[in-house]
Amino acid sequence: MASRPDRPRWSIDQVLERTDLSALLDELAEPAGRTMGPGRKWHCPMPYHEDHRASVTMFRDRAGHERWRCWSGDHRGDAIDLVTASTGRDRTEAVDWLANRAGMHPDRPLPPPRPKASTAPPAAQVMDPLVARYVHACHRILHAAAGRPVREWLYRRGIEDATISANLVGADPGRTMMRRGRGLPFGTAVAATFPVYGPAGNLTYVQARYLDPDTAGRKYDNPAAALAPHPRLAFPVTTTGTSADMTLVCEGLPDALTAAQAGFRSVGLLGAQTPDEGVAARLANHADNTGTSLVLVCDPDAAGRRVADALVPLLHDCGHSVQVVTPPHGLDLNDWSIRDPGWPEQVRSASTRLQVEASASVGLPSQGIDL
């Protein structure tokens, strides 16, 4: 078999740095659902796998490389593997094909690497300005007479003024006292408003938490998707300046604000949906970018256990072990902080013990601790 004359020898890293995996998946696999942002899915590119439910997602590994995985057939790889699977080329031919596709020629300077995509949810780009105006209006109301019930409720929850100001926490006095545009939280009753920020500190969303869920008929109220797509993750602003070596992943914004107020980096899981591979990939990216380990603080109930059971293996597939801590006495993190001011040291101590146990064990790091 004749050799290929004068074939350029491209560095695989150079080729991958100039390849947009999501665009390549759009080209070589069949996309499904949304057309941009985290959580996108594609049908499996393997020719012998009839993937009717679109099981392929993307994530970044610990080295920062974009990778894909089929969750129903357990096929996976990088851009080169995608080309070999979908076109039948061998790896050498796939590298050449990708290099040519990226505009790489042996007699020309290399094109610039493709900028890494932001881990911020798409809401950072498409949130309607009406949502931001609602957030700022509710923050002003919190400090007026109409906001007094919400202020008192926040103080009872241990949320301090510095945290309130940094995160623009506010008060919605209800639709009988505050007019609102179509698609904003309905305002059935008095509610605390919790703005949601992306990892870069940009406002992406807001949740209204009714003080009396029985009267309102629900606990939370959200903007319509047309105004602000649900980001699923919230990154509270901390005011302490403490450089923590761990990120606490909490159920809901009140718990995440409590953690941030105590000097932890924190992320809030929003809504009742079980975390999926898109959420896990974003958490893994955030941990890589901040150089922190992940500690999941789960509510001591069935829903909390489901969150842990879903998220631990997904993060493990992204190259991250996660420690699971459950507050004592059936409390969530916010309630625990009110009853026990020493809770931060207990979390740090528990996480340290779990890391020691994990280093001595083999297999999936799924251990947790009830405090």
Secondary structure, 3 states (H helix, E strand, C coil): CCCCCCCCCCCHHHHHHCCCHHHHHHHHCCEECCCCCCCCEECCCCCCCCCCCCCEEEEECCCCCEEEEECCCCCEECHHHHHHHHHCCCHHHHHHHHHHHCCCCCCCCCCCCCCCCCCCCCHHHHCCHHHHHHHHHHHHHHCCHHHHHHHHHHHHCCCCHHHHHHCCCEEECCCCCCCCCCCCCCCCCCEEEEEEECCCCCEEEEEEEECCHHHHCCCEECCCCCCCCCCCEECCCCCCCCCCCEEEEEECHHHHHHHHHCCCEEEEECCCCCCCHHHHHHHHHHHHHHCCEEEEECCCCHHHHHHHHHHHHHHHHCCCCEEEEECCCCCCHHHHHHHCCCHHHHHHHHHHHHHHHHHCCCCCCCCEEEC
